[in-house]
Amino acid sequence: MKVTKILFRNPIFLVFGTLSISFIFIVSVFSQTAPSIRILEIEQDWQIIGSIAELESSEYEQYKVLVYVKTDRWYIHPYQRGGPGKSYASINNDGTWSIRTVKRTFSAEIVAALLVTQDYDPPAITRSLGVIDFIAKDMVSGDGNYKFKLGDLQDE
C-alpha cells in the first residue's frame, strides 16, 4: 500500500505513466489499416472482378463499389442508374465484387474502382474522380482495346 501511494504521488511517475498511456492509445488508433480495393480482372464484354481488404465482413453491407471508365470524361459503368449490378457492385461475403461490362462506342482509357459508403449518391459523369467521396481507389490503364495493366495510376 505504501509503494502505491509513493508511486502515485511521485510527479515523475505521473508524467511517464500519462505519456505511456497516451502513446499506447495513439499507436492503437493510427495502426488501424485503411480499407483497400483492387481490380483483379477485366473480362472483355463480360465482367470486372475485384476484391476489398481491411474491412470486417460484417461491414460489407455498409459499402458499395462504383466503377468508372475514362474516355473524354469519367462515366459510371456500366449504367448511370439501376442499383446493384448495374450502377454499382455489392460486396460478396468473401470480400470480392463483380459488375458486368458493356462495350461502348469509345473504349475506356482507364478503369477505376471506388469503395464508397452505401448511401453515397455518385455523379454519373465527372471531369475528376477527386469530387467523389471515396474511401479507397484502384485504377487500371489500358490501350483502348481492353488490354489492361493492373496496378495503381497516380494521375487521373
VEXFI-655660 format. One record per residue: residue number from 1; y, z, x of N, C-alpha, C in turn. Coordinates in nm, 3 decimals, decimal comma, padded with zeros to 5 digits. Layout:
N
{rec NUM; {Y; Z; X}; {Y; Z; X}; {Y; Z; X}};
...
***
This chain:
156
{rec 1; {-00,118; 00,000; 00,080}; {00,000; 00,000; 00,000}; {00,126; 00,000; 00,086}};
{rec 2; {00,125; 00,080; 00,193}; {00,240; 00,084; 00,282}; {00,262; -00,051; 00,349}};
{rec 3; {00,155; -00,121; 00,384}; {00,166; -00,250; 00,450}; {00,234; -00,349; 00,355}};
{rec 4; {00,195; -00,349; 00,228}; {00,253; -00,439; 00,129}; {00,402; -00,413; 00,113}};
{rec 5; {00,441; -00,289; 00,103}; {00,581; -00,254; 00,090}; {00,660; -00,299; 00,212}};
{rec 6; {00,604; -00,279; 00,329}; {00,672; -00,318; 00,453}; {00,689; -00,469; 00,457}};
{rec 7; {00,583; -00,544; 00,422}; {00,590; -00,690; 00,427}; {00,692; -00,745; 00,328}};
{rec 8; {00,693; -00,695; 00,206}; {00,782; -00,749; 00,104}; {00,927; -00,706; 00,124}};
{rec 9; {00,949; -00,603; 00,199}; {01,085; -00,559; 00,228}; {01,138; -00,624; 00,356}};
{rec 10; {01,053; -00,684; 00,431}; {01,091; -00,745; 00,557}; {01,158; -00,881; 00,529}};
{rec 11; {01,284; -00,899; 00,567}; {01,355; -01,025; 00,538}; {01,289; -01,147; 00,604}};
{rec 12; {01,234; -01,131; 00,720}; {01,166; -01,243; 00,788}; {01,045; -01,287; 00,707}};
{rec 13; {00,967; -01,192; 00,657}; {00,850; -01,226; 00,575}; {00,895; -01,299; 00,448}};
{rec 14; {01,002; -01,249; 00,385}; {01,050; -01,313; 00,262}; {01,096; -01,456; 00,287}};
{rec 15; {01,168; -01,480; 00,396}; {01,216; -01,615; 00,427}; {01,098; -01,708; 00,454}};
{rec 16; {01,008; -01,668; 00,542}; {00,894; -01,754; 00,575}; {00,799; -01,771; 00,458}};
{rec 17; {00,783; -01,667; 00,379}; {00,698; -01,678; 00,260}; {00,755; -01,776; 00,160}};
{rec 18; {00,884; -01,767; 00,137}; {00,951; -01,858; 00,044}; {00,944; -02,002; 00,096}};
{rec 19; {00,969; -02,021; 00,224}; {00,961; -02,155; 00,283}; {00,820; -02,212; 00,274}};
{rec 20; {00,721; -02,129; 00,297}; {00,582; -02,175; 00,289}; {00,546; -02,220; 00,149}};
{rec 21; {00,583; -02,142; 00,050}; {00,554; -02,177; -00,089}; {00,628; -02,305; -00,127}};
{rec 22; {00,754; -02,317; -00,085}; {00,833; -02,438; -00,114}; {00,769; -02,561; -00,050}};
{rec 23; {00,724; -02,548; 00,073}; {00,661; -02,659; 00,145}; {00,534; -02,703; 00,074}};
{rec 24; {00,451; -02,609; 00,032}; {00,327; -02,642; -00,039}; {00,358; -02,716; -00,168}};
{rec 25; {00,459; -02,672; -00,241}; {00,498; -02,737; -00,367}; {00,547; -02,880; -00,341}};
{rec 26; {00,634; -02,898; -00,243}; {00,689; -03,030; -00,213}; {00,580; -03,125; -00,168}};
{rec 27; {00,491; -03,081; -00,084}; {00,381; -03,166; -00,037}; {00,292; -03,207; -00,153}};
{rec 28; {00,263; -03,115; -00,243}; {00,175; -03,149; -00,355}; {00,242; -03,248; -00,451}};
{rec 29; {00,372; -03,236; -00,470}; {00,444; -03,328; -00,559}; {00,452; -03,467; -00,497}};
{rec 30; {00,488; -03,475; -00,370}; {00,508; -03,605; -00,306}; {00,379; -03,670; -00,257}};
{rec 31; {00,270; -03,599; -00,256}; {00,145; -03,659; -00,210}; {00,071; -03,730; -00,322}};
{rec 32; {00,122; -03,721; -00,445}; {00,060; -03,793; -00,555}; {00,082; -03,941; -00,534}};
{rec 33; {-00,025; -04,019; -00,546}; {-00,017; -04,163; -00,523}; {00,028; -04,233; -00,649}};
{rec 34; {00,117; -04,328; -00,632}; {00,167; -04,405; -00,745}; {00,061; -04,504; -00,792}};
{rec 35; {00,060; -04,535; -00,921}; {-00,034; -04,636; -00,971}; {-00,011; -04,770; -00,903}};
{rec 36; {-00,118; -04,848; -00,892}; {-00,107; -04,982; -00,834}; {-00,183; -05,081; -00,921}};
{rec 37; {-00,148; -05,207; -00,906}; {-00,212; -05,314; -00,982}; {-00,246; -05,428; -00,885}};
{rec 38; {-00,356; -05,495; -00,910}; {-00,397; -05,609; -00,827}; {-00,443; -05,723; -00,917}};
{rec 39; {-00,406; -05,843; -00,877}; {-00,463; -05,964; -00,937}; {-00,584; -05,998; -00,850}};
{rec 40; {-00,702; -05,997; -00,911}; {-00,824; -06,019; -00,834}; {-00,870; -06,165; -00,836}};
{rec 41; {-00,850; -06,232; -00,948}; {-00,900; -06,369; -00,959}; {-00,823; -06,444; -01,067}};
{rec 42; {-00,798; -06,569; -01,039}; {-00,740; -06,659; -01,139}; {-00,840; -06,772; -01,158}};
{rec 43; {-00,896; -06,778; -01,277}; {-00,992; -06,883; -01,310}; {-00,918; -06,990; -01,390}};
{rec 44; {-00,903; -07,107; -01,331}; {-00,825; -07,215; -01,391}; {-00,869; -07,242; -01,534}};
{rec 45; {-00,772; -07,250; -01,622}; {-00,793; -07,278; -01,765}; {-00,887; -07,179; -01,833}};
{rec 46; {-00,897; -07,058; -01,781}; {-00,984; -06,959; -01,844}; {-00,917; -06,822; -01,850}};
{rec 47; {-00,907; -06,752; -01,736}; {-00,852; -06,617; -01,741}; {-00,801; -06,570; -01,605}};
{rec 48; {-00,718; -06,467; -01,612}; {-00,671; -06,395; -01,494}; {-00,732; -06,257; -01,502}};
{rec 49; {-00,793; -06,212; -01,392}; {-00,862; -06,083; -01,387}; {-00,795; -05,996; -01,282}};
{rec 50; {-00,780; -05,868; -01,315}; {-00,720; -05,776; -01,219}; {-00,770; -05,635; -01,239}};
{rec 51; {-00,711; -05,544; -01,162}; {-00,751; -05,404; -01,172}; {-00,631; -05,313; -01,151}};
{rec 52; {-00,649; -05,190; -01,198}; {-00,549; -05,084; -01,185}; {-00,612; -04,973; -01,102}};
{rec 53; {-00,532; -04,912; -01,016}; {-00,581; -04,799; -00,936}; {-00,480; -04,684; -00,944}};
{rec 54; {-00,526; -04,566; -00,910}; {-00,445; -04,444; -00,905}; {-00,395; -04,399; -01,041}};
{rec 55; {-00,471; -04,430; -01,146}; {-00,445; -04,378; -01,279}; {-00,575; -04,317; -01,329}};
{rec 56; {-00,565; -04,208; -01,401}; {-00,683; -04,150; -01,464}; {-00,723; -04,237; -01,581}};
{rec 57; {-00,852; -04,254; -01,604}; {-00,898; -04,338; -01,715}; {-00,845; -04,287; -01,850}};
{rec 58; {-00,819; -04,159; -01,860}; {-00,764; -04,104; -01,984}; {-00,620; -04,151; -02,008}};
{rec 59; {-00,556; -04,206; -01,906}; {-00,418; -04,253; -01,918}; {-00,407; -04,402; -01,950}};
{rec 60; {-00,517; -04,476; -01,941}; {-00,512; -04,621; -01,957}; {-00,446; -04,666; -02,086}};
{rec 61; {-00,473; -04,598; -02,195}; {-00,419; -04,641; -02,324}; {-00,267; -04,625; -02,331}};
{rec 62; {-00,207; -04,556; -02,235}; {-00,062; -04,538; -02,233}; {00,010; -04,655; -02,166}};
{rec 63; {-00,068; -04,749; -02,109}; {-00,012; -04,860; -02,032}; {-00,068; -04,994; -02,078}};
{rec 64; {00,000; -05,101; -02,036}; {-00,048; -05,237; -02,059}; {-00,007; -05,321; -01,939}};
{rec 65; {-00,067; -05,440; -01,928}; {-00,038; -05,530; -01,817}; {00,032; -05,654; -01,873}};
{rec 66; {00,147; -05,683; -01,817}; {00,219; -05,806; -01,850}; {00,192; -05,907; -01,739}};
{rec 67; {00,171; -06,032; -01,775}; {00,155; -06,138; -01,677}; {00,270; -06,236; -01,697}};
{rec 68; {00,342; -06,260; -01,588}; {00,450; -06,358; -01,590}; {00,416; -06,471; -01,495}};
{rec 69; {00,457; -06,593; -01,529}; {00,443; -06,708; -01,441}; {00,583; -06,761; -01,411}};
{rec 70; {00,601; -06,810; -01,288}; {00,732; -06,861; -01,248}; {00,727; -07,011; -01,233}};
{rec 71; {00,813; -07,077; -01,305}; {00,840; -07,219; -01,285}; {00,990; -07,226; -01,253}};
{rec 72; {01,072; -07,266; -01,349}; {01,217; -07,260; -01,326}; {01,270; -07,118; -01,350}};
{rec 73; {01,197; -07,041; -01,434}; {01,226; -06,901; -01,463}; {01,093; -06,828; -01,475}};
{rec 74; {01,098; -06,698; -01,500}; {00,977; -06,620; -01,524}; {00,947; -06,622; -01,674}};
{rec 75; {00,826; -06,663; -01,710}; {00,784; -06,668; -01,850}; {00,663; -06,577; -01,870}};
{rec 76; {00,664; -06,499; -01,978}; {00,549; -06,417; -02,009}; {00,431; -06,510; -02,039}};
{rec 77; {00,312; -06,473; -01,996}; {00,196; -06,562; -02,006}; {00,079; -06,489; -02,069}};
{rec 78; {00,001; -06,548; -02,153}; {00,009; -06,688; -02,194}; {00,103; -06,713; -02,312}};
{rec 79; {00,130; -06,611; -02,395}; {00,215; -06,631; -02,513}; {00,324; -06,525; -02,517}};
{rec 80; {00,440; -06,561; -02,575}; {00,552; -06,468; -02,582}; {00,524; -06,349; -02,673}};
{rec 81; {00,452; -06,370; -02,779}; {00,421; -06,263; -02,874}; {00,274; -06,273; -02,913}};
{rec 82; {00,221; -06,169; -02,972}; {00,085; -06,177; -03,022}; {-00,001; -06,056; -02,994}};
{rec 83; {00,045; -05,966; -02,910}; {-00,032; -05,844; -02,887}; {-00,138; -05,857; -02,779}};
{rec 84; {-00,237; -05,767; -02,782}; {-00,339; -05,762; -02,676}; {-00,412; -05,896; -02,662}};
{rec 85; {-00,424; -05,940; -02,537}; {-00,494; -06,065; -02,509}; {-00,407; -06,188; -02,523}};
{rec 86; {-00,290; -06,171; -02,580}; {-00,201; -06,286; -02,599}; {-00,070; -06,268; -02,521}};
{rec 87; {00,001; -06,159; -02,545}; {00,126; -06,137; -02,473}; {00,113; -06,027; -02,367}};
{rec 88; {00,003; -05,958; -02,368}; {-00,026; -05,860; -02,263}; {-00,176; -05,830; -02,261}};
{rec 89; {-00,220; -05,765; -02,152}; {-00,361; -05,728; -02,138}; {-00,374; -05,577; -02,150}};
{rec 90; {-00,478; -05,534; -02,218}; {-00,513; -05,392; -02,223}; {-00,598; -05,359; -02,101}};
{rec 91; {-00,600; -05,232; -02,065}; {-00,679; -05,187; -01,951}; {-00,814; -05,136; -02,001}};
{rec 92; {-00,921; -05,190; -01,944}; {-01,057; -05,151; -01,982}; {-01,092; -05,014; -01,925}};
{rec 93; {-01,199; -04,954; -01,974}; {-01,243; -04,821; -01,930}; {-01,269; -04,812; -01,780}};
{rec 94; {-01,304; -04,924; -01,716}; {-01,333; -04,924; -01,572}; {-01,210; -04,957; -01,487}};
{rec 95; {-01,092; -04,968; -01,550}; {-00,970; -04,994; -01,475}; {-00,940; -05,142; -01,456}};
{rec 96; {-01,023; -05,230; -01,510}; {-00,997; -05,373; -01,498}; {-00,918; -05,422; -01,619}};
{rec 97; {-00,862; -05,539; -01,607}; {-00,791; -05,604; -01,716}; {-00,810; -05,754; -01,701}};
{rec 98; {-00,795; -05,825; -01,811}; {-00,802; -05,971; -01,805}; {-00,720; -06,028; -01,920}};
{rec 99; {-00,671; -06,148; -01,898}; {-00,596; -06,218; -02,002}; {-00,623; -06,367; -01,987}};
{rec 100; {-00,630; -06,432; -02,097}; {-00,659; -06,575; -02,100}; {-00,543; -06,654; -02,039}};
{rec 101; {-00,575; -06,766; -01,975}; {-00,471; -06,854; -01,924}; {-00,460; -06,977; -02,012}};
{rec 102; {-00,344; -07,037; -02,009}; {-00,318; -07,158; -02,084}; {-00,248; -07,256; -01,991}};
{rec 103; {-00,300; -07,377; -01,981}; {-00,237; -07,476; -01,895}; {-00,115; -07,534; -01,966}};
{rec 104; {-00,005; -07,535; -01,894}; {00,121; -07,585; -01,948}; {00,161; -07,714; -01,875}};
{rec 105; {00,270; -07,771; -01,919}; {00,320; -07,895; -01,857}; {00,356; -07,873; -01,711}};
{rec 106; {00,422; -07,760; -01,683}; {00,462; -07,730; -01,546}; {00,371; -07,621; -01,490}};
{rec 107; {00,317; -07,646; -01,372}; {00,229; -07,548; -01,308}; {00,310; -07,432; -01,252}};
{rec 108; {00,249; -07,317; -01,250}; {00,316; -07,196; -01,201}; {00,325; -07,198; -01,049}};
{rec 109; {00,441; -07,159; -00,998}; {00,459; -07,142; -00,854}; {00,409; -07,004; -00,811}};
{rec 110; {00,432; -06,906; -00,897}; {00,395; -06,767; -00,869}; {00,345; -06,703; -00,998}};
{rec 111; {00,246; -06,617; -00,986}; {00,197; -06,537; -01,098}; {00,219; -06,391; -01,063}};
{rec 112; {00,272; -06,314; -01,158}; {00,297; -06,172; -01,136}; {00,229; -06,090; -01,244}};
{rec 113; {00,166; -05,982; -01,205}; {00,107; -05,886; -01,299}; {00,187; -05,757; -01,286}};
{rec 114; {00,233; -05,706; -01,400}; {00,317; -05,587; -01,402}; {00,254; -05,480; -01,490}};
{rec 115; {00,244; -05,360; -01,438}; {00,198; -05,245; -01,516}; {00,320; -05,182; -01,581}};
{rec 116; {00,318; -05,172; -01,715}; {00,429; -05,113; -01,789}; {00,373; -05,013; -01,891}};
{rec 117; {00,461; -04,933; -01,946}; {00,417; -04,841; -02,050}; {00,386; -04,919; -02,178}};
{rec 118; {00,298; -04,864; -02,258}; {00,251; -04,931; -02,380}; {00,365; -04,964; -02,476}};
{rec 119; {00,468; -04,881; -02,481}; {00,577; -04,904; -02,575}; {00,688; -04,995; -02,522}};
{rec 120; {00,674; -05,043; -02,399}; {00,777; -05,129; -02,341}; {00,779; -05,265; -02,410}};
{rec 121; {00,898; -05,312; -02,447}; {00,916; -05,442; -02,511}; {00,977; -05,537; -02,409}};
{rec 122; {00,895; -05,624; -02,348}; {00,944; -05,706; -02,237}; {01,020; -05,830; -02,284}};
{rec 123; {01,107; -05,882; -02,197}; {01,170; -06,009; -02,228}; {01,067; -06,121; -02,215}};
{rec 124; {01,075; -06,220; -02,301}; {00,982; -06,333; -02,295}; {01,015; -06,424; -02,177}};
{rec 125; {01,143; -06,436; -02,144}; {01,189; -06,521; -02,034}; {01,294; -06,442; -01,957}};
{rec 126; {01,289; -06,452; -01,824}; {01,388; -06,383; -01,742}; {01,408; -06,459; -01,611}};
{rec 127; {01,523; -06,443; -01,553}; {01,550; -06,506; -01,422}; {01,494; -06,420; -01,308}};
{rec 128; {01,479; -06,290; -01,333}; {01,432; -06,199; -01,229}; {01,340; -06,092; -01,288}};
{rec 129; {01,235; -06,061; -01,217}; {01,146; -05,953; -01,260}; {01,211; -05,816; -01,241}};
{rec 130; {01,321; -05,813; -01,168}; {01,392; -05,688; -01,143}; {01,448; -05,625; -01,269}};
{rec 131; {01,464; -05,701; -01,376}; {01,517; -05,646; -01,501}; {01,407; -05,578; -01,583}};
{rec 132; {01,283; -05,593; -01,541}; {01,170; -05,537; -01,615}; {01,139; -05,397; -01,562}};
{rec 133; {01,119; -05,304; -01,652}; {01,092; -05,165; -01,616}; {00,942; -05,148; -01,589}};
{rec 134; {00,897; -05,197; -01,474}; {00,754; -05,188; -01,440}; {00,725; -05,069; -01,351}};
{rec 135; {00,600; -05,026; -01,354}; {00,554; -04,913; -01,274}; {00,490; -04,962; -01,146}};
{rec 136; {00,420; -05,077; -01,155}; {00,355; -05,138; -01,040}; {00,356; -05,288; -01,058}};
{rec 137; {00,352; -05,362; -00,944}; {00,360; -05,508; -00,949}; {00,271; -05,568; -00,842}};
{rec 138; {00,206; -05,678; -00,876}; {00,135; -05,761; -00,778}; {00,171; -05,905; -00,808}};
{rec 139; {00,188; -05,983; -00,703}; {00,223; -06,124; -00,721}; {00,136; -06,210; -00,631}};
{rec 140; {00,103; -06,328; -00,682}; {00,027; -06,424; -00,602}; {00,102; -06,556; -00,604}};
{rec 141; {00,095; -06,627; -00,492}; {00,164; -06,755; -00,482}; {00,064; -06,868; -00,496}};
{rec 142; {00,116; -06,984; -00,529}; {00,028; -07,099; -00,545}; {00,098; -07,227; -00,505}};
{rec 143; {00,021; -07,333; -00,499}; {00,078; -07,463; -00,464}; {00,100; -07,549; -00,588}};
{rec 144; {00,096; -07,487; -00,706}; {00,117; -07,560; -00,830}; {-00,009; -07,618; -00,889}};
{rec 145; {-00,122; -07,603; -00,821}; {-00,249; -07,656; -00,869}; {-00,352; -07,546; -00,893}};
{rec 146; {-00,306; -07,427; -00,923}; {-00,392; -07,311; -00,948}; {-00,475; -07,271; -00,827}};
{rec 147; {-00,432; -07,307; -00,707}; {-00,498; -07,262; -00,585}; {-00,411; -07,151; -00,529}};
{rec 148; {-00,439; -07,031; -00,572}; {-00,353; -06,919; -00,541}; {-00,403; -06,840; -00,422}};
{rec 149; {-00,310; -06,789; -00,344}; {-00,341; -06,700; -00,233}; {-00,312; -06,558; -00,281}};
{rec 150; {-00,412; -06,473; -00,281}; {-00,392; -06,337; -00,330}; {-00,314; -06,254; -00,228}};
{rec 151; {-00,228; -06,170; -00,278}; {-00,151; -06,081; -00,192}; {-00,009; -06,062; -00,243}};
{rec 152; {00,063; -05,975; -00,180}; {00,198; -05,945; -00,223}; {00,298; -06,046; -00,169}};
{rec 153; {00,397; -06,077; -00,250}; {00,513; -06,153; -00,208}; {00,631; -06,059; -00,213}};
{rec 154; {00,716; -06,066; -00,116}; {00,830; -05,975; -00,111}; {00,945; -06,024; -00,198}};
{rec 155; {00,964; -06,153; -00,205}; {01,078; -06,209; -00,278}; {01,032; -06,273; -00,406}};
{rec 156; {01,122; -06,280; -00,500}; {01,091; -06,347; -00,626}; {01,141; -06,488; -00,613}};
***
